[in-house]
Amino acid sequence: MNWSPYIKGFETYLLLERSLSENSIEAYKYDVDKLYKYFVQTEQEKTPEQVKLSDLEAFILYINKIGIGEFTQARIISGVKAFYKFLLMEDMIDVDPTELLEGPKLRRKIPDVLSYEEIRLIFDSMDVSDEKKGGHRNRAILETMYACGIRVSELVNLRISNYFPEEEFVRVIGKGDKERIVPIGGSAINQISQYVDHTRKTLNIAHGHEDYVFLNRRGKKLSRVMVFLVIKKAVEQAGIDKVVSPHTFRHSFATHLVEGGADLRVVQDMLGHESITTTEIYTHLDRTYLRDTLLRFHPSYKKEE
């Protein structure tokens, strides 16, 4: 029961034909590996082409019993479906066993966001005077994420050659190497300029890292983990009792735009979403606004004059 050639071929397909990032490819491989290990643990000698719908349904029951959450289950099923679509396309199987496979019905999860006041509190609580502790670089990182709504992977890979402060926009390389143009505000530009024109110039920049905007003390581009740590410290200094990640800034960026009246298609373009349905999650409104709207406009709530 050797699945390695199948998984290797799937990996090559995701890389060359779908142009997915390394993180996305690893996630797909993890999903398929979960299915393979299930057959090993249950002592079933099955190659991918021998797997039937009933086997996959038993697999779903198994991952449910061991406590894997519904969102993770859905992602695993999606990965397995992609794997079998690849096998069918390559004529390695005649029938796709995942065609009628159903996953858990997911409740749409509204992302956590920060209010504009909380965003400003975080920025204002950061000490930009000590460059040895991040200074303007760390402030610029957070301001850029909020100003542009970019992913953490897009932030750490942001290049000077794709940064146009005079025109006030950045060229972002997103998922699948797709490019998009995103405006960037004056406050973020100011912080980046302070960092690039002063602190960054004092670094001994490593070969091959010269074009990255944000660098660590060793002159190399920042890691995703470092960005998480910068955010964690800034949130603690601001005294905000919330779990905040890089994606929280992206969610806040999109939510504040939509609540301010921005066109959903424009927000979709700036976020780099392929589908408008992904962007629609940001149309959620706070309960106070909904209540006030009902009181003002719904006949059942109107007071008699």
N, C-alpha and C positions, 0 to 999 in steps of 0.2 A: 504494500500500500504506500506508494511513493507519490506524494503530492507536489514535491519540489519543482519538477519541470513545468507543471501547470501554473503554479504560483509565480515562478520566474517569468514565464511568458506573460502572465497577467501584469506583473510589475513593469515589464518592458513596454507593454501596450499603454499603460497609464502614463508612463514617462514620455514616450515618443509620439503617441497618437493623441493622447488627451492633454499632454503638456501640464500634468499636475505637479504641484510642489512636492518636495521630499516628505513633508509632514503629512500631506494628504495620502501619498502612496503608502506610507507606513501605517496609516489608519486603515486603509483597505486591506493591506496584508494582515494586519492584526485580526480583522473581522473573519477573513478566510481561515486563518490559523486557528481561530477559536472553534470553527466547525471541524477542522481536521483533528484537533486535540480531543474533541468530543467523541469522535469515532475511536480514537486510540483508547481513551479512558473507559469507554463502554465495550471495548474489545470487538469492534465491528471492522472487519477487513473490507473497506469500501474505497474504491478509487472515485474520483469526481464524476465520471460518467456512469457509475453504478448507483449514485445517490438518487432517491426518489422523493416525491413530495411528502410522503409519510415519514421519511427519515428526517426531513427538514422540520416538519411539525413537531416531531419528538425532540429535536434539538432546541426548538423554541421553548417547549415545556421545561427542558433541562435548564436553560439559562435563566428562566423565570424562577425555578425552584431554588437555584443557588443564590438568588437575591440580586440579580442584575436589574437595574432600574429600567423603566419603560423607554426612556429616551435612548439609553445605551443599547437596549434590545433593538429598537428601531434602526439605529445606526448600523448594528451588526447585520441585520437582515438586509439593509440597503447595500452593504458591502458584498454580501454573499450573492445578491441578485446581480450586481455588476460583474462579479466573477463569472457567473454562469452565462450572462449575456456575451461576455468575451469568448467563452468556450464554444458557444453556439455560433458566433460570428466566425470563429476559426475552424469550424467544422470538426471540433473535437467531441461534440455531442450532437445527437439528432433531435433531442427534446429537452427543453428548458424546464427543470423540475421546480423552479421558483416562480413560474408564470402565475400560478394560483395561490402563491404563498402570501399570507396576510400577517402583518405585524400588529402591535398594540395600537389602539386608538389613542393618539396623543392629544393632550390638552395644550392649546397654544400658550406658551409661557411668555409672560410679559417681562422683559429684561429690567433689571435694577438700574435706576438712573440717579444721578446727582442733580440737585436743583442748581440754578445758576448761582445762587448765593453760596452754596457749598463749594462749587467750582472756584469762585472768587476767594473764598476762605482758604482753600488749599493753596492756591497760587500765592496769596498774600502772606501765608505762614511759612513759606519757603525762604531760607536764608541764601541769598545769591551772593553774599559778600565773601564767602569762603569757597574759593575755587577748588581747593583740595577735597572738599566734600561734595563736589558736584556743581555748586554755584549756579551760574546761568545755564549750564548744560542741562541740569535736571529740570529747571524751570522751563526751558525751551522744549524739552521732551514732552512735558505735560501740556503745555500750551499748544504745541503742534498737534497732539492727539485730539484735543478738544476742538481746535480751530479747523481741522481737516477731516476728523472722523476716520482716520486711517487705522488699520489693524496694526498690532505690535510687530508682526513680521514685515509689514510695509515700512514702519518707522525705522527699524534697525537697518533696513536696506535702502533707506532714502539717501540719494546721492547728490552731491553738490552740483553736478552737471544737470540734474533734474529739478533744481531749486532756482526759482526766478523771483527774487524779492522785489525788484523794480516793477515787474508786471503783477506781483502778488498772487502767484500760483505755484503749485508744485506738480510735477509729473510723477504719478504713482504707478509702480509696477505691482499689480495685484495677482490674484489667483490665476493660474494658467498663463502667466506672463502677459496678462492683458493690461494695457496702459489706459490710464484715465487722467484727466486734468482736474485738479481740485484747487479752489481758491484758498489762500492762507491770509489770515488777518494781520494787522499791523503790530499787535502786541506780541504775537508769536514771532514775527519777523524781527522785532527789536531784540527779543531774547536770543534768537539764533545768531543775530549779528554780534551781540555782545560776546557770545561763546566763540564763534568762528573767528572774529577779528582779534580776540585776545587770548583766551585760554587754549584754544585748539592750536594756535600757532606755536605754542611752547612745547607741544608734544613731539616726541620722536616717533613719527608715524610709520607703521610697519608697511613693508612692500605689499602692494596689492590692496591696501586699505585707504589710499590717498583720497579717493573720491567719496567715501562715506561721510555723511554729515556728522553723525554722533559717534564718538570714539571713547574707549576707556583709557585709563592712565597709561596703558602700554601701547597706545596708538593703534589699537585694533577696533573694529566695529563692535558695538555693544551686543550683548547676548539678550535674548528674550527674558531670561531670568533676572538680569540686572535691571531691566525696565520694571518688572514686577516689584523688585526690592525698592526702587526709587519711589514708586507709587505708595507702597506700604508705609514707608517712612514719612512721606509727605502727608498722608491721611492721618497718621498718628499725631504728627505735629499740629495739625489743624483741629485735633480733638473730635474728629468725626467718627461716630461709632457705626460704621458700615463696612462690609467687605467690598473693597474696591479693586478692580483689576483694570488692565488696559482696555478691555472691552467695555467697561463701564463708561469710560470717556467717549468711546464710539457710540454707545447707546444714548448717552446724554446729548452728544452733538446732534444725532438724528432726531431725538425726541424734541429738543428745543426748537429745531428747525420746523418740524411738522406742527407743533403747538403754536408756533409763531405765524403759521399760515403758508409755509413753503409748499410748492407743488411737489407731489409725491414722486413724480417722474424725475424731477431735478435731484431730489434726495437720493433716489435709486442710482442715478448716474454718479453722484459724488461718493456713495458708499461702495460702488462697484458690484451691486447685486445683479445677477443675471435675470432674476424674476421679480416682478413688481410685488408678488405675494409675500416675498421675504421682507420687503420694505414696509408693507402694510401693518406689520406688528407695531410700528411706531405711531400709529394713529390712535393708540390708547390715550385717554385723557384722564386727568386726575378727578377724583370723586367730587371734590368741591365744585369744580367747573360743571360737571354733569348735573349736580343738584341745583346749582344756580340757574342753569339752563331750563330745567324742569319747572322751577318756581316762576320763571319769567314767561315761559311760552306755552306750557301744557295747560289746557283748560281745567283739568282736575285739580291743579295746584294753585290756580289763580284765586285770589281773594275777591269776594264780592265788594264792589265799591258802593 
